[in-house]
Protein backbone atom coordinates (compact mmCIF):
# COMPACT_ATOMS: atom_id res chain seq x y z
CA UNK A 1 0.00 0.00 0.00
CA UNK A 2 1.30 3.42 -0.91
CA UNK A 3 0.53 6.85 0.54
CA UNK A 4 -1.06 8.98 -2.19
CA UNK A 5 -2.36 12.53 -1.68
CA UNK A 6 -3.07 13.19 -5.36
CA UNK A 7 -6.49 13.73 -6.85
CA UNK A 8 -8.89 10.78 -7.11
CA UNK A 9 -8.84 8.87 -10.41
CA UNK A 10 -10.86 10.15 -13.31
CA UNK A 11 -13.13 7.10 -13.19
CA UNK A 12 -16.22 7.72 -11.05
CA UNK A 13 -16.12 6.50 -7.48
CA UNK A 14 -18.45 3.71 -6.47
CA UNK A 15 -20.27 3.48 -3.14
CA UNK A 16 -20.26 0.18 -1.30
CA UNK A 17 -24.05 -0.10 -1.55
CA UNK A 18 -23.81 -0.26 -5.37
CA UNK A 19 -21.30 -3.12 -5.55
CA UNK A 20 -22.47 -6.45 -7.00
CA UNK A 21 -20.63 -9.74 -7.61
CA UNK A 22 -18.65 -9.76 -10.85
CA UNK A 23 -18.11 -5.98 -11.06
CA UNK A 24 -14.62 -4.95 -12.24
CA UNK A 25 -12.46 -1.83 -12.45
CA UNK A 26 -13.90 -0.47 -9.22
CA UNK A 27 -12.69 2.78 -7.66
CA UNK A 28 -13.70 3.28 -4.01
CA UNK A 29 -12.68 5.42 -1.04
CA UNK A 30 -13.24 3.90 2.41
CA UNK A 31 -11.87 3.69 5.94
CA UNK A 32 -10.38 0.54 7.44
CA UNK A 33 -12.28 -0.67 10.51
CA UNK A 34 -10.71 -4.07 11.25
CA UNK A 35 -7.72 -6.14 10.09
CA UNK A 36 -8.05 -9.90 10.45
CA UNK A 37 -5.45 -12.53 11.29
CA UNK A 38 -2.90 -13.67 8.75
CA UNK A 39 -3.63 -16.81 6.74
CA UNK A 40 -1.03 -18.68 4.67
CA UNK A 41 -2.18 -20.14 1.35
CA UNK A 42 -0.86 -23.23 -0.45
CA UNK A 43 1.04 -20.93 -2.82
CA UNK A 44 2.89 -19.45 0.18
CA UNK A 45 0.99 -16.13 0.09
CA UNK A 46 -0.11 -14.21 3.19
CA UNK A 47 -3.77 -13.21 3.15
CA UNK A 48 -5.68 -10.94 5.51
CA UNK A 49 -9.38 -10.18 5.54
CA UNK A 50 -10.23 -6.60 6.47
CA UNK A 51 -13.48 -4.80 7.16
CA UNK A 52 -13.85 -1.42 5.44
CA UNK A 53 -16.71 1.11 5.34
CA UNK A 54 -17.98 4.28 3.71
CA UNK A 55 -21.06 6.44 4.20
CA UNK A 56 -23.34 3.70 2.76
CA UNK A 57 -22.21 0.64 4.74
CA UNK A 58 -19.35 -1.84 5.21
CA UNK A 59 -17.85 -4.76 3.28
CA UNK A 60 -15.01 -7.31 3.46
CA UNK A 61 -11.69 -6.63 1.72
CA UNK A 62 -9.10 -9.34 1.02
CA UNK A 63 -5.44 -8.21 0.87
CA UNK A 64 -2.39 -10.25 -0.07
CA UNK A 65 1.19 -10.11 1.17
CA UNK A 66 2.70 -6.62 1.66
CA UNK A 67 -0.55 -4.68 1.35
CA UNK A 68 -2.04 -6.67 4.18
CA UNK A 69 1.02 -6.18 6.37
CA UNK A 70 1.10 -2.37 6.32
CA UNK A 71 -2.61 -1.53 6.46
CA UNK A 72 -3.92 -0.46 9.87
CA UNK A 73 -7.37 0.24 11.36
CA UNK A 74 -8.26 3.92 10.88
CA UNK A 75 -6.48 4.27 7.53
CA UNK A 76 -8.44 6.10 4.84
CA UNK A 77 -7.68 4.36 1.56
CA UNK A 78 -8.28 4.75 -2.15
CA UNK A 79 -9.06 1.45 -3.82
CA UNK A 80 -8.42 1.45 -7.61
CA UNK A 81 -9.00 -1.05 -10.43
CA UNK A 82 -10.31 -3.67 -8.04
CA UNK A 83 -13.12 -6.15 -8.45
CA UNK A 84 -15.88 -7.80 -6.42
CA UNK A 85 -16.52 -11.51 -6.14
CA UNK A 86 -18.15 -14.10 -3.89
CA UNK A 87 -15.99 -15.95 -1.39
CA UNK A 88 -17.90 -18.78 0.28
CA UNK A 89 -21.10 -16.97 -0.63
CA UNK A 90 -19.96 -13.63 0.87
CA UNK A 91 -19.41 -10.48 -1.20
CA UNK A 92 -15.72 -9.53 -1.01
CA UNK A 93 -13.42 -6.91 -2.59
CA UNK A 94 -10.09 -7.85 -4.21
CA UNK A 95 -7.28 -5.77 -5.70
CA UNK A 96 -6.26 -8.42 -8.23
CA UNK A 97 -3.16 -8.19 -10.43
CA UNK A 98 -4.02 -4.85 -12.01
CA UNK A 99 -5.50 -3.23 -8.92
CA UNK A 100 -3.93 -1.33 -6.05
CA UNK A 101 -4.73 0.40 -2.78
CA UNK A 102 -3.32 3.71 -1.49
CA UNK A 103 -3.46 5.41 1.88
CA UNK A 104 -4.76 8.98 1.52
CA UNK A 105 -5.44 9.89 5.15
CA UNK A 106 -6.52 8.60 8.52
CA UNK A 107 -9.34 8.80 11.07
CA UNK A 108 -11.37 11.74 9.75
CA UNK A 109 -13.97 10.06 7.55
CA UNK A 110 -17.75 9.79 7.67
CA UNK A 111 -18.94 6.20 7.56
CA UNK A 112 -21.60 3.77 8.78
CA UNK A 113 -20.94 0.16 9.71
CA UNK A 114 -24.46 -1.11 9.00
CA UNK A 115 -25.57 -2.59 6.70
CA UNK A 116 -22.73 -5.03 6.13
CA UNK A 117 -22.85 -6.02 2.47
CA UNK A 118 -20.71 -9.08 3.15
CA UNK A 119 -23.40 -10.66 5.29
CA UNK A 120 -24.97 -13.80 3.75
CA UNK A 121 -27.37 -12.84 0.98
CA UNK A 122 -29.92 -15.46 -0.20
CA UNK A 123 -29.78 -14.10 -3.75
CA UNK A 124 -25.99 -14.41 -3.90
CA UNK A 125 -26.09 -17.90 -2.41
CA UNK A 126 -28.64 -19.02 -5.00
CA UNK A 127 -26.59 -17.55 -7.86
CA UNK A 128 -23.40 -19.22 -6.63
CA UNK A 129 -25.14 -22.59 -6.30
CA UNK A 130 -26.49 -22.28 -9.85
CA UNK A 131 -22.97 -21.77 -11.20
CA UNK A 132 -21.67 -24.94 -9.55
CA UNK A 133 -24.73 -27.04 -10.33
CA UNK A 134 -24.32 -29.33 -13.36
CA UNK A 135 -27.24 -28.96 -15.73
CA UNK A 136 -28.12 -31.93 -18.02
CA UNK A 137 -28.50 -29.49 -20.94
CA UNK A 138 -25.13 -27.79 -20.54
CA UNK A 139 -21.76 -28.85 -21.84
CA UNK A 140 -21.37 -31.58 -24.49
CA UNK A 141 -20.90 -35.02 -22.96
CA UNK A 142 -21.46 -33.87 -19.39
CA UNK A 143 -25.23 -33.63 -19.81
CA UNK A 144 -25.84 -36.70 -21.95
CA UNK A 145 -25.81 -39.15 -19.09
CA UNK A 146 -25.69 -42.91 -19.43
CA UNK A 147 -27.66 -44.61 -22.14
CA UNK A 148 -28.77 -48.19 -21.79
CA UNK A 149 -26.99 -50.69 -23.96
CA UNK A 150 -23.98 -48.46 -24.56
CA UNK A 151 -20.53 -48.82 -23.07
CA UNK A 152 -19.51 -50.93 -20.13
CA UNK A 153 -18.47 -54.56 -20.05
CA UNK A 154 -20.49 -57.73 -19.69
CA UNK A 155 -23.41 -57.21 -17.38
CA UNK A 156 -23.94 -53.58 -18.30
CA UNK A 157 -27.51 -52.37 -18.13
CA UNK A 158 -29.38 -53.07 -21.38
CA UNK A 159 -26.71 -55.40 -22.76
CA UNK A 160 -27.53 -59.08 -23.41
CA UNK A 161 -24.73 -61.59 -23.90
CA UNK A 162 -25.50 -64.38 -26.41
CA UNK A 163 -23.33 -67.46 -27.14
CA UNK A 164 -21.60 -67.63 -30.50
CA UNK A 165 -23.31 -70.01 -32.95
CA UNK A 166 -21.33 -70.92 -36.11
CA UNK A 167 -23.19 -70.44 -39.41
CA UNK A 168 -24.75 -73.55 -41.02
CA UNK A 169 -22.76 -75.41 -43.67
CA UNK A 170 -23.82 -77.60 -46.61
CA UNK A 171 -27.43 -78.75 -46.22
CA UNK A 172 -27.93 -77.00 -42.92
CA UNK A 173 -25.80 -79.33 -40.81
CA UNK A 174 -23.21 -77.90 -38.51
CA UNK A 175 -20.16 -79.99 -39.32
CA UNK A 176 -18.12 -78.36 -36.61
CA UNK A 177 -20.23 -80.05 -33.92
CA UNK A 178 -18.39 -83.21 -32.67
CA UNK A 179 -21.46 -85.50 -32.70
CA UNK A 180 -22.58 -84.47 -36.19
CA UNK A 181 -19.03 -84.76 -37.48
CA UNK A 182 -18.87 -88.38 -36.23
CA UNK A 183 -22.19 -89.25 -37.93
CA UNK A 184 -20.92 -87.76 -41.17
CA UNK A 185 -17.81 -89.93 -41.08
CA UNK A 186 -19.92 -93.08 -40.57
CA UNK A 187 -22.13 -92.17 -43.54
CA UNK A 188 -19.10 -91.66 -45.75
CA UNK A 189 -17.71 -95.09 -44.81
CA UNK A 190 -20.97 -96.89 -45.74
CA UNK A 191 -21.53 -94.94 -48.99
CA UNK A 192 -20.32 -96.74 -52.24
CA UNK A 193 -17.59 -95.06 -54.22
CA UNK A 194 -18.64 -93.20 -57.35
CA UNK A 195 -17.86 -95.20 -60.55
CA UNK A 196 -16.63 -98.33 -58.70
CA UNK A 197 -18.23 -101.73 -58.06
CA UNK A 198 -20.82 -102.05 -55.32
CA UNK A 199 -19.60 -103.37 -51.98
CA UNK A 200 -19.57 -107.16 -51.61
CA UNK A 201 -20.75 -109.15 -48.63
CA UNK A 202 -20.21 -112.81 -47.70
CA UNK A 203 -23.31 -115.07 -47.51
CA UNK A 204 -22.76 -118.80 -46.77
CA UNK A 205 -19.19 -118.57 -48.02
CA UNK A 206 -20.15 -116.86 -51.27
CA UNK A 207 -19.27 -113.29 -52.15
CA UNK A 208 -22.50 -111.66 -53.23
CA UNK A 209 -22.83 -108.06 -54.31
CA UNK A 210 -24.96 -105.66 -52.33
CA UNK A 211 -27.30 -105.36 -55.30
CA UNK A 212 -28.55 -108.91 -54.69
CA UNK A 213 -29.34 -108.02 -51.11
CA UNK A 214 -31.56 -105.20 -52.36
CA UNK A 215 -33.41 -107.36 -54.93
CA UNK A 216 -31.06 -106.99 -57.94
CA UNK A 217 -29.66 -109.86 -59.99
CA UNK A 218 -27.04 -111.99 -58.24
CA UNK A 219 -23.45 -111.75 -59.21
CA UNK A 220 -21.29 -114.70 -58.16
CA UNK A 221 -17.56 -114.76 -57.96
CA UNK A 222 -15.39 -116.74 -60.36
CA UNK A 223 -14.61 -119.25 -57.62
CA UNK A 224 -18.05 -120.91 -58.11
CA UNK A 225 -17.62 -121.14 -61.92
CA UNK A 226 -20.75 -119.09 -62.48
CA UNK A 227 -20.82 -115.96 -64.55
CA UNK A 228 -23.54 -113.69 -65.69
CA UNK A 229 -24.41 -114.51 -69.27
CA UNK A 230 -26.18 -112.76 -72.03
CA UNK A 231 -29.77 -113.04 -73.08
CA UNK A 232 -29.48 -116.76 -73.59
CA UNK A 233 -29.29 -117.50 -69.93
CA UNK A 234 -26.53 -119.08 -67.91
CA UNK A 235 -23.64 -121.03 -69.49
CA UNK A 236 -21.14 -123.31 -67.81
C-alpha positions in Angstrom: 0.0 0.0 0.0 1.3 3.4 -0.9 0.5 6.8 0.5 -1.1 9.0 -2.2 -2.4 12.5 -1.7 -3.1 13.2 -5.4 -6.5 13.7 -6.8 -8.9 10.8 -7.1 -8.8 8.9 -10.4 -10.9 10.1 -13.3 -13.1 7.1 -13.2 -16.2 7.7 -11.0 -16.1 6.5 -7.5 -18.5 3.7 -6.5 -20.3 3.5 -3.1 -20.3 0.2 -1.3 -24.1 -0.1 -1.5 -23.8 -0.3 -5.4 -21.3 -3.1 -5.5 -22.5 -6.4 -7.0 -20.6 -9.7 -7.6 -18.6 -9.8 -10.8 -18.1 -6.0 -11.1 -14.6 -5.0 -12.2 -12.5 -1.8 -12.4 -13.9 -0.5 -9.2 -12.7 2.8 -7.7 -13.7 3.3 -4.0 -12.7 5.4 -1.0 -13.2 3.9 2.4 -11.9 3.7 5.9 -10.4 0.5 7.4 -12.3 -0.7 10.5 -10.7 -4.1 11.3 -7.7 -6.1 10.1 -8.1 -9.9 10.4 -5.4 -12.5 11.3 -2.9 -13.7 8.7 -3.6 -16.8 6.7 -1.0 -18.7 4.7 -2.2 -20.1 1.3 -0.9 -23.2 -0.5 1.0 -20.9 -2.8 2.9 -19.4 0.2 1.0 -16.1 0.1 -0.1 -14.2 3.2 -3.8 -13.2 3.1 -5.7 -10.9 5.5 -9.4 -10.2 5.5 -10.2 -6.6 6.5 -13.5 -4.8 7.2 -13.8 -1.4 5.4 -16.7 1.1 5.3 -18.0 4.3 3.7 -21.1 6.4 4.2 -23.3 3.7 2.8 -22.2 0.6 4.7 -19.4 -1.8 5.2 -17.8 -4.8 3.3 -15.0 -7.3 3.5 -11.7 -6.6 1.7 -9.1 -9.3 1.0 -5.4 -8.2 0.9 -2.4 -10.2 -0.1 1.2 -10.1 1.2 2.7 -6.6 1.7 -0.6 -4.7 1.3 -2.0 -6.7 4.2 1.0 -6.2 6.4 1.1 -2.4 6.3 -2.6 -1.5 6.5 -3.9 -0.5 9.9 -7.4 0.2 11.4 -8.3 3.9 10.9 -6.5 4.3 7.5 -8.4 6.1 4.8 -7.7 4.4 1.6 -8.3 4.8 -2.2 -9.1 1.4 -3.8 -8.4 1.5 -7.6 -9.0 -1.0 -10.4 -10.3 -3.7 -8.0 -13.1 -6.2 -8.5 -15.9 -7.8 -6.4 -16.5 -11.5 -6.1 -18.1 -14.1 -3.9 -16.0 -16.0 -1.4 -17.9 -18.8 0.3 -21.1 -17.0 -0.6 -20.0 -13.6 0.9 -19.4 -10.5 -1.2 -15.7 -9.5 -1.0 -13.4 -6.9 -2.6 -10.1 -7.9 -4.2 -7.3 -5.8 -5.7 -6.3 -8.4 -8.2 -3.2 -8.2 -10.4 -4.0 -4.8 -12.0 -5.5 -3.2 -8.9 -3.9 -1.3 -6.0 -4.7 0.4 -2.8 -3.3 3.7 -1.5 -3.5 5.4 1.9 -4.8 9.0 1.5 -5.4 9.9 5.1 -6.5 8.6 8.5 -9.3 8.8 11.1 -11.4 11.7 9.7 -14.0 10.1 7.6 -17.7 9.8 7.7 -18.9 6.2 7.6 -21.6 3.8 8.8 -20.9 0.2 9.7 -24.5 -1.1 9.0 -25.6 -2.6 6.7 -22.7 -5.0 6.1 -22.8 -6.0 2.5 -20.7 -9.1 3.2 -23.4 -10.7 5.3 -25.0 -13.8 3.8 -27.4 -12.8 1.0 -29.9 -15.5 -0.2 -29.8 -14.1 -3.8 -26.0 -14.4 -3.9 -26.1 -17.9 -2.4 -28.6 -19.0 -5.0 -26.6 -17.6 -7.9 -23.4 -19.2 -6.6 -25.1 -22.6 -6.3 -26.5 -22.3 -9.8 -23.0 -21.8 -11.2 -21.7 -24.9 -9.5 -24.7 -27.0 -10.3 -24.3 -29.3 -13.4 -27.2 -29.0 -15.7 -28.1 -31.9 -18.0 -28.5 -29.5 -20.9 -25.1 -27.8 -20.5 -21.8 -28.8 -21.8 -21.4 -31.6 -24.5 -20.9 -35.0 -23.0 -21.5 -33.9 -19.4 -25.2 -33.6 -19.8 -25.8 -36.7 -22.0 -25.8 -39.2 -19.1 -25.7 -42.9 -19.4 -27.7 -44.6 -22.1 -28.8 -48.2 -21.8 -27.0 -50.7 -24.0 -24.0 -48.5 -24.6 -20.5 -48.8 -23.1 -19.5 -50.9 -20.1 -18.5 -54.6 -20.0 -20.5 -57.7 -19.7 -23.4 -57.2 -17.4 -23.9 -53.6 -18.3 -27.5 -52.4 -18.1 -29.4 -53.1 -21.4 -26.7 -55.4 -22.8 -27.5 -59.1 -23.4 -24.7 -61.6 -23.9 -25.5 -64.4 -26.4 -23.3 -67.5 -27.1 -21.6 -67.6 -30.5 -23.3 -70.0 -33.0 -21.3 -70.9 -36.1 -23.2 -70.4 -39.4 -24.8 -73.5 -41.0 -22.8 -75.4 -43.7 -23.8 -77.6 -46.6 -27.4 -78.7 -46.2 -27.9 -77.0 -42.9 -25.8 -79.3 -40.8 -23.2 -77.9 -38.5 -20.2 -80.0 -39.3 -18.1 -78.4 -36.6 -20.2 -80.0 -33.9 -18.4 -83.2 -32.7 -21.5 -85.5 -32.7 -22.6 -84.5 -36.2 -19.0 -84.8 -37.5 -18.9 -88.4 -36.2 -22.2 -89.2 -37.9 -20.9 -87.8 -41.2 -17.8 -89.9 -41.1 -19.9 -93.1 -40.6 -22.1 -92.2 -43.5 -19.1 -91.7 -45.7 -17.7 -95.1 -44.8 -21.0 -96.9 -45.7 -21.5 -94.9 -49.0 -20.3 -96.7 -52.2 -17.6 -95.1 -54.2 -18.6 -93.2 -57.3 -17.9 -95.2 -60.5 -16.6 -98.3 -58.7 -18.2 -101.7 -58.1 -20.8 -102.0 -55.3 -19.6 -103.4 -52.0 -19.6 -107.2 -51.6 -20.8 -109.1 -48.6 -20.2 -112.8 -47.7 -23.3 -115.1 -47.5 -22.8 -118.8 -46.8 -19.2 -118.6 -48.0 -20.2 -116.9 -51.3 -19.3 -113.3 -52.1 -22.5 -111.7 -53.2 -22.8 -108.1 -54.3 -25.0 -105.7 -52.3 -27.3 -105.4 -55.3 -28.5 -108.9 -54.7 -29.3 -108.0 -51.1 -31.6 -105.2 -52.4 -33.4 -107.4 -54.9 -31.1 -107.0 -57.9 -29.7 -109.9 -60.0 -27.0 -112.0 -58.2 -23.5 -111.7 -59.2 -21.3 -114.7 -58.2 -17.6 -114.8 -58.0 -15.4 -116.7 -60.4 -14.6 -119.3 -57.6 -18.1 -120.9 -58.1 -17.6 -121.1 -61.9 -20.8 -119.1 -62.5 -20.8 -116.0 -64.5 -23.5 -113.7 -65.7 -24.4 -114.5 -69.3 -26.2 -112.8 -72.0 -29.8 -113.0 -73.1 -29.5 -116.8 -73.6 -29.3 -117.5 -69.9 -26.5 -119.1 -67.9 -23.6 -121.0 -69.5 -21.1 -123.3 -67.8 
